[in-house]
Amino acid sequence: MSETTTPAPGADSVAPRSGEPLLRLTGVDVDFKVGWKRKLHAVRQADIEVRAGESIGLIGESGSGKSTLARALMGLLEPSGGTVEWRGQNTATLTGAQKRAFTRSVQMIFQDPHSALDPRRRIITSVMEPMHVLGIGDPAERARRADEALERVGLRRDLADRFPHQLSGGQKQRACIARALVVEPEVLVCDESVAALDVALQAEVLNLLADLRDELDLAIVFISHDLSVVAHICQWINVMYLGGIVERGNTEDLTLHPRHPYTAGLLSSHLSTKVDENQLDAQPLIVGDIPSPLKPPSGCRFNTRCPFATDVCRRVEPAFEQTDTGTEAACHRWAELSLERSLR
């Protein structure tokens, strides 16, 4: 999935967004206390909307806040600021049956399928476990639904009686997907769900997720550091850097016509089998290391690594602006940069 200079846009055409979102994050901050006095601002002022049948990507380097934001979205972390709404209701106010319904409706698929499965339990038992925890059905009903879920993700029935160590990585990830599906969720949160698989298996699992999205009208929030993977399945992409979203838009606009230098840098960093000799000496779009979130730079947080940074970038934090390509970018200089040239 990573041997292209510019990832191909998602296979599905992107229609204008319509309807009320299932999940809406508005101005979400997530802070962690470090020692007695300091705070680590893991996520700041994040705005995201997730609608039924859509796949939303969260992309960025390690430490950009993607997984933390996903946990806030699922209700596993309480935001330090802002709101998370499920079907228009603040999740902080959900109680009893409402909270249980929310938990059932938003399920996560983790990065390492082997660690996500209990090595002492057969696959069928692990797939049935969420229904037991949520009190869904009797044992016969749970077994039937587990069989249906395993069949839906392409696992043979004889594999259901095996233990995790007896399955391949791709089979284990399919079992994890089946376990999420048995409770009939409306949103799947995939946290680096194909990172532990080889390229061929990545494509299989991504195609499976895309088929499930279309068949079941699922919403998918896909988290990855690999923009080519996200572009393969997602219709909309949010690019995160040091806790904040720096650019967002539909996959085609954002991958073909990036307007933030960090987005262009992620795109240009993908390996290519075709080397353009004219680009060998080109200035890299991302330089240096990501700063500590305990002491982020002033102004634009990307300014310490951006080859286009000016004095205003170091002093003033940029606001989101609608760009000429349809994306929204938080960059002072987006209108005067020709970032597409760096991707050729």
PyMOL commands that set and color helices and strands:
alter all, ss='L'
color gray80, all
select helices_A, chain A and resi 66-74+91-93+97-105+113-116+123-134+139-152+157-161+164-166+169-181+199-216+227-233+251-256+261-268+277-279+311-315+334-336+339-343
alter helices_A, ss='H'
color red, helices_A
select strands_A, chain A and resi 23-34+38-50+55-59+81-86+89-90+106-109+187-191+219-224+236-241+244-250+321-322+328-329
alter strands_A, ss='S'
color yellow, strands_A
deselect
rebuild
show_as cartoon
